[in-house]
Amino acid sequence: MIRISFAPMEGVTTPLFRRVFREMFGGVDTYYTPFLSANQNHSFKKKEIREYTHYDPSLVPQVMAADPLDLVWAAKTLKEAGYKEINLNLGCPMATVVSRKRGAGLLKDTDALKRFFDSVFSQEGLPEISIKTRTGFFSSEAAAELGKLYAAFPFCEVIIHPRAREEFYNGTADTEAFKAMRAELDCPVCYNGDIRTAEDLERLKNELPDVEHFMIGRGFLADPLLALKIRGDKITDERQVVYKYLNRLWNEYQKELSGERDVLFKMKELWYYLEWHYPEDKELIGSIRKSRSAAEYKGLVAKLLSGGRSI
Ligand SMILES: Cc1cc2nc3c(=O)[nH]c(=O)nc-3n(C[C@H](O)[C@H](O)[C@H](O)COP(=O)(O)O)c2cc1C
């Protein structure tokens, strides 16, 4: 049996989003929080604390840190909150993150990365630590070297997104780079990158027969029914279901955010990914993404997903 996880996505996969997604669809075994920033203050922001306070056994908190002792502090804090595993972010490509030697910035200097891990694992009382990594900083030619480095430490799992930092999210995920890193590792591994359909997953399962854990991010945003399709469920009234899900999200965001403009902004962000799933409706979706009021937005979404009938 394979395991399916929902990838961490900063600004998207918040507790509210995860709750709505889980209640509407299910089919996902594990969720990861968007990265929580561990810094020298050794305190998380209120928004970050909300990510993990209600202990959830199917949730893995993800941490971003530049200093090993900050990571150790975060790991112990999360262990006290009940979590057996935490995940370290070694993949975020954003310039502001990388320039502070966090996220994928840690991949640039492998000697420094080794010292980072030496320092972390010299500490006692840690929860299990997994990592989510890209396959290199400048290029995925670094995949095997990084794999060797990871193999020297007791990670409970290595989640591999086979792109280099310099690629951001461009091009396609490189399964050869995945294999090169994977070949160096004895611990469990997870594949992440570009799974958009149940067929994509089938193809990867055939190509990577010893991988039992797959992580999906943008694919779930584009097609929220994807986990159910992977499970083999028969789905009827697909558009109507997506319509209900988007309405539910709208209502929940309305309770949490300060005004209609913010809710509209949040919902329009999702349409960037939903557009992948409805290529034939590009024009209408373009109008949805440009809509300026709740009424305009809701009318257009009802037209696309519900034959003009609103609920
Ligand atoms: C908007 C956005 C936010 C993301 N935030 C995070 C994050 O907080 N932590 C992380 O490890 N990866 C983050 N990622 C990367 C995803 O977890 C995932 O690795 C990437 O999207 C590739 O997988 P996919 O093709 O299934 O989407 C983010 C990606 C996007 C597009």
The ligand as an SDF file (V2000), in Angstrom:
LIG
                    3D

 31 33  0  0  0  0  0  0  0  0999 V2000
    2.6070   28.4390   -3.1130 C   0  0  0  0  0  0  0  0  0  0  0  0
    3.5770   27.3730   -2.6850 C   0  0  0  0  0  0  0  0  0  0  0  0
    3.9880   27.3120   -1.3510 C   0  0  0  0  0  0  0  0  0  0  0  0
    4.8840   26.3310   -0.9370 C   0  0  0  0  0  0  0  0  0  0  0  0
    5.2610   26.2720    0.3860 N   0  0  0  0  0  0  0  0  0  0  0  0
    6.1160   25.2920    0.8070 C   0  0  0  0  0  0  0  0  0  0  0  0
    6.4840   25.1550    2.1950 C   0  0  0  0  0  0  0  0  0  0  0  0
    6.0300   25.8920    3.0800 O   0  0  0  0  0  0  0  0  0  0  0  0
    7.3410   24.1400    2.5130 N   0  0  0  0  0  0  0  0  0  0  0  0
    7.8560   23.2830    1.5680 C   0  0  0  0  0  0  0  0  0  0  0  0
    8.6240   22.3810    1.9010 O   0  0  0  0  0  0  0  0  0  0  0  0
    7.5120   23.3790    0.2690 N   0  0  0  0  0  0  0  0  0  0  0  0
    6.6510   24.3540   -0.1240 C   0  0  0  0  0  0  0  0  0  0  0  0
    6.2820   24.4010   -1.4330 N   0  0  0  0  0  0  0  0  0  0  0  0
    6.7160   23.3310   -2.3460 C   0  0  0  0  0  0  0  0  0  0  0  0
    5.6880   22.1790   -2.3480 C   0  0  0  0  0  0  0  0  0  0  0  0
    5.5840   21.5850   -1.0720 O   0  0  0  0  0  0  0  0  0  0  0  0
    6.0870   21.0920   -3.3780 C   0  0  0  0  0  0  0  0  0  0  0  0
    7.3560   20.5960   -3.0410 O   0  0  0  0  0  0  0  0  0  0  0  0
    6.1290   21.6280   -4.8080 C   0  0  0  0  0  0  0  0  0  0  0  0
    4.9630   22.3680   -5.0900 O   0  0  0  0  0  0  0  0  0  0  0  0
    6.2810   20.4770   -5.8130 C   0  0  0  0  0  0  0  0  0  0  0  0
    5.2510   19.5220   -5.6590 O   0  0  0  0  0  0  0  0  0  0  0  0
    3.9360   19.5230   -6.6100 P   0  0  0  0  0  0  0  0  0  0  0  0
    4.4180   19.4870   -8.0220 O   0  0  0  0  0  0  0  0  0  0  0  0
    3.1740   18.3000   -6.2000 O   0  0  0  0  0  0  0  0  0  0  0  0
    3.2200   20.8090   -6.3230 O   0  0  0  0  0  0  0  0  0  0  0  0
    5.3970   25.3950   -1.8760 C   0  0  0  0  0  0  0  0  0  0  0  0
    4.9900   25.4700   -3.2060 C   0  0  0  0  0  0  0  0  0  0  0  0
    4.1020   26.4300   -3.6280 C   0  0  0  0  0  0  0  0  0  0  0  0
    3.6920   26.4650   -5.0700 C   0  0  0  0  0  0  0  0  0  0  0  0
  1  2  1  0
  2  3  1  0
  2 30  2  0
  3  4  2  0
  4  5  1  0
  4 28  1  0
  5  6  2  0
  6  7  1  0
  6 13  1  0
  7  8  2  0
  7  9  1  0
  9 10  1  0
 10 11  2  0
 10 12  1  0
 12 13  2  0
 13 14  1  0
 14 15  1  0
 14 28  1  0
 15 16  1  0
 16 17  1  0
 16 18  1  0
 18 19  1  0
 18 20  1  0
 20 21  1  0
 20 22  1  0
 22 23  1  0
 23 24  1  0
 24 25  2  0
 24 26  1  0
 24 27  1  0
 28 29  2  0
 29 30  1  0
 30 31  1  0
M  END
$$$$
